[in-house]
C-alpha cells in the first residue's frame, strides 16, 4: 500500500478518518491525498467559461486551501507527504478520478451514519462512494487514537464471485497482521444448514495460501444484524465485506448490506467492490 485518499469536508468525522490515514501512512510509508469537493450549482455555470471565473468558486477554493494548510499543521501528520486537491465533481466522481490518476490503494472516509427518511431519500456521501468505488473504502465512525486491527471479520456468501475481493481482504489482513474471522450469516429467508455452509466455506478458501483464519456460521434475523452481532461477540476491530455497487432501481429494491453496515455499524467497515 502506497497511496491513501481521504475525502474531507473538514468535519470532525472527516478528521477521524484523516487521523487513521496518518497512522497507516506513517507505519507503511504511504502518501496521503486529501480531496475536497466544491458543489457549485450547475445553473450558475456558463458553458463557455471556466470555474476559475466564478467569484464563488475562487473564494471557496482559497478557503479550502487555507483549511488544508491548517490541517497539515496537526502533529499526527508531521513528516508525512500530503497532497491536496479541490474539485467540482460530485463526491463519487471526484473519488473515482483521483483514484485512477494517482493509483490510490485505499480510500478512508469518516461517517456518522444516517437513518430513516433521510437515508432513504438522499443517503450520504460516504454511502455513494462505497456503492461506486473500485478502490477499497474504509469507513471510520469514531476517533481511533491507536488504529490497531487484531480481529478482522470478513462476511460473505462465499460464492466464486467473491474470490477476488477475498484476496484483497487477505492482503489487508497480512499487512495489518490481523486474524481473519470468515463469517456466513444464516437468515430465515435464506437458510442453509451448518454442514452445507461450512462445506462451501472450506471449498472457497482452498484456493488461497492463507491460514490465519477461523470459520464461523451465525444465525440471525438479517445479514446486517448477524454481522454486527457476531462482530460484537468477538470484539472485532474491523468488518469487511464485498459490495456489488448496485445503482438505480435495483439498488432501491434490493438495498445494500454494505451500505447498511456503513450507516449502522459502530466498528470500522471496509468494503471491496466485486
N, C-alpha and C positions, 0 to 999 in steps of 0.2 A: 504494500500500500504506500503510495507516494503523494497523492493529491486528494485533499478533502475540501468539499464545498459546503459552506454554511450560508444559506439564505437568511437574511435578517431584516426585521422591521425595527430593530433597536429596542425591542421589548425585553422584559425580564425573561420571558420564555425563550426568546432567541439567544439571550446571553447565556442561559443554562446550556444550550446546545454548543455555543462557542467555547464554553469552559471545558466541555467534554472533548471537543475538537482540539483544543490546546493541549490537553493531556495526551491524547493519542498522537498528535503531531510531534510532541516532544519525545515521546517514547519510541516512535517508529520513524523518526526523521522525515516527517511529511511537510508539505507546504499547504497552507490554508488559503482558499479562495473565498472571499466574502462577496455576497451578492445582495444588492438592494434593488427592489423593483419599484419604479415610479409609475403609478397608474394615472396617466393623463387622459381625460375623456376624448374619445376619437373625434367627436364633433368639433373639438377645438383645433384639430389639426388640419392645416391646409395641405392638400396633396402635393403642392409644388414647393412647399417649404420644408425645413428640417426642424427636428425637436429643438435644436440649439437656438432657433429664432423665437421660441416661445418664452416670454418672461417667466412664466410659472415654472417651466422646465428648468431654466437656468437657475432659478432660485432654489428649487428643491434638490437639484444636483449638487450645488455648492453646500447646501445644508447636509446632505448625505455624506459628502466627503469630509466635512467637519466632524460629523458623528463617527465616521470611520477612524479619523485621527485620534479622537478621544478614546475609542475602543482599544486602539493599539497601544495605548499607554498603560493598560492594565498589566499587573505583574504576571498573570497567567499566560500572557502572550509574549513576554520578554524574550528576545533572542530568536523568535520564530520568523519564518518567511511568510509574510502576509500579502496577498494581492487583493485589490478591491475593484469592484465593477458596479456601475449603476446602469440599469437597463429599463426599457419602457414596455417590454413584453408582459403578457400575463405570467404569473409566477411559474407555472409548469413549463411554459415555453422558454422562459429565461433559464430555468434549471437545465432543460434539455440542451440548449445551445452552449452553455458553459461546460457541461459535462463532455460534450463532443469536442469542443475547442481545446480543452485543457486536459483531456484524458482523466477525468475525475474517477476515483476509485470508490468513494463513499460520500453520500450526502447526509449531513446531520442537521436536523431541524428541531426546533422547540415547539411544543404544543401544550395548550391547557385543556384541549378537548371541547367539544360542543355537544349539545343534546337536544332532543325534542324537535320542534318545528324548524328551528334554525338549522339543525343538522340536515333535515330532510330537504330543505329548500336551497340552501346555499353551500352547505358543507364548510370546510375550512381549507385554507391554502395548503396546509400540510397534507390533508386528505387528497387534494388534487395532485400533488407531487407523488404521493405514494401510489396513486392509481396509474400514473403515466410514466414514471421514471424508469428508464432502462438500467440505471445505476442503483445499487442497493441504497436504501434510505433508512437511516437510524433516527428514530423519533424519541426525543428526551422530554419527559414531563417535569422533572424536578431538578434541583441543583445537586450535582454529584461532586463533592469536594475531592473524592478519590473514585474515579471510574474504574472499577475492577470487576471483571466478569469471571466468576468461578464456575457457575452453573448456567448453562445456556439451553433453553428449551427450543427444540425445532419441531413445530407442529406441521403435519402434512397428512394427505391421504395416501402417500407413498405409492402413487402411480408413476409410471415411467416418465411422464411429462415433467415431474418434479426433480428428476435426477440432476439436471444442470444447476438448479438452484441449491440442491443439497450439496453439490460440490463447492459452491460459493460459501455455503454455511460452514463446511469443513475447513476451508481455507481460513475463514474468520476465527473459528474455534482454535485452530492451530496457532494462529497469530496471537490470540489472547490467552493461550494456554488454559482454555476452558473445557470443562467436561460437558459433552452434549447429552441431552435427555430427549430422545426421539419420542414423539407423542402422537398417538392416534386417538381421537375423541369419538366415542360411540354415542349416538343420539337415538331417541325413539324412532325418529323418521328415517334414519339411515343406520340401522342396526347391523352389526356384523359380529359374529361370535369371537370370543377372545382368541381361540385357536386359529381361526382364519385370519384375524387381524395380525397376530404375531407371525404367522407364516408369511404373509405379504411383506411385513416389515423386514424380516430376515432375508428374504429374497432380494428386496430392494437394496440393502446395504452390502450384499455380497460383492458387487462390482467395485467397491471402494476400499482402498488401503487405509482404513481408519478404524481404530479400535476403542477410542476413548469415549464410549457412549453407553447409555442404558436404553432399553426398550420399554415403553410404557403405554398401556391401554387404559383409558379413563372414560367412565360413563357419566354423562351429564345431559341436561335438558337442551343444550345448544352447544355448538362447537366453540363459540366465543366464550361462554361461561366455563366450559370444560378446560380450555386453555388457561384462562385466568385462575380458576380454582386449583388446577394441578400446579401451576407455577407458584401460587401462594403456598401450597402444601410442601414444596421443596425449597421455598425461599429463593427462587431463581433470580438471577441478576439481569437476565436478558431473555426476551421472547423473540423467536424468529419464525418466519413463515413465507411461503410463496404468495404472490398475487398475480391474478390473471389480467389486471388492468382493464376490467370491463368499463365501457363507456356507454353513454346514451341510455336508451330504454332498457337494454339488457342489464346495465348496472342498477337502474332504478328498481327493477323487479327482483333481481337475484341478490342485490345487496353485495357487500364485500366484507368478508370476515376480517381481512387485514385492516380495512378502514375502521371497522367497528373497534378493533383492538387499539388502533391508534387513538381513537376517541376516548375509550373507556378504561384501558389498562393503566394501572399506576406504574408499572415497570417500563423500562425502555423497550421499544419494539423495533426490530429490523425487518424490512421486507425485501424480498428478492423477486424480480419480475420473471415470470415464466416466458 
